[in-house]
Amino acid sequence: MSWYLSLPIAIPFLTAIFAFLLRASPYGRWISVVGSVASLIFSIMLMSIVLREGVIAGQMGNWPAPFGITLVADLLSAVMVLITAITGLAVAIYSMGEVTKRMEQLGYHALFQVLIAGVTGSFLTGDLFNLYVWFEVMLISSFGLLILGGRKEQIDGGIKYVTLNLISTILFLSGIGLLYGITGTLNLADLSLAVEDVENQGLLTVIAVMFMIAFGVKAAVFPLFFWLPAAYHTPAFSVSAVFAGLLTKVGVYALIRMFTLVFDHDIGFTHTILLWVAGLTMVTGVLGAAAQSDFRKILSFHIISQIGYMILGLALFTPLALMGAVFYLVHHIVVKANLFLIAGVAEKIAGSTELAKIGGLYKSAPLLAILFLIPAFSLAGFPPLSGFWAKYILVSASLEVEGWIIAGVALAVGLLTIYSMTKIWGQAFWPAHPDGIQPKLSHLPMFTRLCYLIPIAGLATLTIIIGFFPEPFVQFAERSAAQLLDPTAYVTAVLGETQ
Amino acid sequence: MEILLSITVGILVAAAVYLMLARNVLRFIFGLILISNAANLVIFTSGRLTLGAPPLIADGALAPPEGVANALPQALVLTAIVIGFGLFAFALVLIFRAYTTLGTLYSDDMRIAEPRSEDAG
């Protein structure tokens, strides 16, 4: 069984090796695509096994848990791995159109695949220190991708991204050390049992807050998000798309995992902090977006406000709310990666991402306009697209626990999201181009155009499918939330029946 | 011994925070390196300190005798040092590159990715 768990991690690594060896040849990019297809196939297999058999766990090197490194897949992990593979494939195809020969020679595809491996590893690991290692794998490859090309903005944004992420890493590491000191284990399932026997519950809460800050930096929550809008608009569009889709969501995943499985001893304290954080993240993110006038900067600030919704689901800690968080996570990755890809096409044909400098996209590139409207409306929460269901579940979860204020905040933030989406529409798509040129898709070479449009159309279709047939996805999120709230199945799968 | 190490960690963190508050990015990175060493010491200390009892298994025995040092925190620290070495090597090269490309090491002047609104015009 452990093959199914390790292959989604091993395949991107193998692909990275071959892509690195062939980085100077034109086949390197195809290796990346083939590797991504293979990852997708194995993620689907993993998903079907988890759906059939419940939580599965594998002990690496056959050391019994809790001594060895454990890989675990429950429904949340499996769906995150699957969505990572989907995003990875979409971006790998898109990169063939966008990434320059120079960037390929510097090892773009290898770094990209290592990033995917790091993200997948973080989702599958059942060991806290192993999670730290995957975070580092992910970080170091994201550093490389972020500054690849070496333009001034990239170096500038890179410094802020690197330094703030390193601080979070060090906090995470100290938290691991202290948690090991008081419990004597690093296995997540074992930890979930061991924290109950800790005498000094106050110290445990302190450690919980350390983890909250460390993962909060990764997830870009208020007030720890400053690295995100400084860096996400600077690299290549493929890179910002995969960052926007996946990186912050690893932080959210880690928060959800730790604060449902391990740190559920003092919910009144920790989850109240999370609730405040969620509300403030939503509001600051959306206000930041309203103040921006650049396509990618608006989208970057929207990531922050959307992260707030997911944290809200975790903070309320009811079955309905966690179900909303899981649904939101999946919906958001698809939509956000897609919007960044679309911003890339807009820049290629209209010449800039500054909204004041572009226009005319609706008239001369109607296909792109329609493809933009789908994720944009979904992000803002228009029925019947995926974002509507995600927001609907979360708002009704807030109303269920009589959180009138937070429900109001969530609704108001949705309204402001529409405002900034309208701003993009009203400046980039609706009026004529200020320089009088006609930004047509047919100006791009045929191959490049296909590489751009296939992933965008694919992700938009996925958004529509989730929107129009939400029933299986909602049921899935419901089962997944039930697993998160009752970790017995997770613990049994890792430690065996005897525990 | 624990007390001594705890005080050392405290001093390291204090010095690191002082350095990290500087506007010079190079000093910031030096602070970061210091604080990462403090984190390594935290792991080391919280794994309990044992003097003169290496975790060796005698010939024929299946487990080490009672009261030996815990090897796991040391393995963790080793991993963290290796990873930290890689990250800081990258960070230092990045800062050197920033100095040659942007011509400054002062974080106040690094406004290219996020220009002030009056600069952007």
Interface residues (C-beta under 8 A of the other chain):
Chain A: F129 Y132 V133 E136 L139 I140 F143 I147 G150 K152 E153 Q154 I155 D156 G157 G158 I159 K160 V162 T163 L166 I167 T169 I170 L173 S174 I176 G177 L178 Y180 G181 I182 P229 A230 A231 H233 T234
Chain B: V25 F28 I29 L32 I35 S36 A38 A39 N40 V42 I43 F44 T45 S46 G47 R48 L72 P73 L76 T79 A80 I83 G86 L87 F90 A91 L94 I95 R97 A98 T101 L102 S107 M110 R111 I112 A113 E114
